[in-house]
Amino acid sequence: MPAHVLILGGTTEARRLAADLAARPGIRVTTSLAGRVARPGAVAGEVRIGGFGGAVGLADWLRTHQVDALVDATHPFAEAITAHAAQAAAVTGVPAVVLRRPGWRPGPGDRWYDVPSLAAAAETLPALGRRVFLSTGRLGLAAFAPLTDLHFVVRSVEPPEPPMPPDTEVILARGPFTLAEETELLRVHRIEVLVTKDSGGAATSAKLTAARALAVPVVVVRRPPLPPGVTAVPDPAGVLEQLGLSPA
């Protein structure tokens, strides 16, 4: 049984896992957050904020703090962090588990356009509509900055960072959002196309249901692949199984 578990967090699943582990006698759990959100939600156990300094820094932290198991429960698009975690686990011999909720898949009535990157999403937009709901987070807006003829509605928890498209309307709000709220947003702003990353899970999927009901096309940026040789489990229960722990 692991005595000290380090969770690379920031997701709903990471918080659930931390709460489960922190409630178990004899297990110390530390959750590491990147610090990009000023007021993150409450997390059980110990919390550290900020980066490690790449794979070498993370490996040093694992050794110094005598970590017995590493759980990468970061966002599916945190590609660099996932790569660093795999490298640090390999050089230290610390057992590692990747927690990734399953990605979204289109259903009947959906008009989805799969693309591999934000840049590809930007190339796709002009043919689909002029009023865009950009639901990809506050980072990465530079990919859409050249699209001067389109109107963008951007929603994020923190103010987005430039560069961004010149005709951008920013909505500061923290989810999750209900189906009624997402439907109202699409209607009020007369959205003609939605852009989103394939985050997966139910917490942010209401916008997809709203888009389907209103026949709004959706450009979906698919996830980057996991590092070679790395596989993922879909939920906290899978992590517990990998760590040799029974469900609570």
Beta strands, then each sheet from edge to edge (+ up, - down):
strand 1: 4-8
strand 2: 28-33
strand 3: 46-49
strand 4: 69-72
strand 5: 96-99
strand 6: 112-115
strand 7: 131-135
strand 8: 151-156
strand 9: 168-172
strand 10: 193-197
strand 11: 218-221
strand 12: 232-233
sheet 1: 3+ 2+ 1+ 4+ 5+ 12+
sheet 2: 6+ 11+ 10+ 7+ 8+ 9+
end
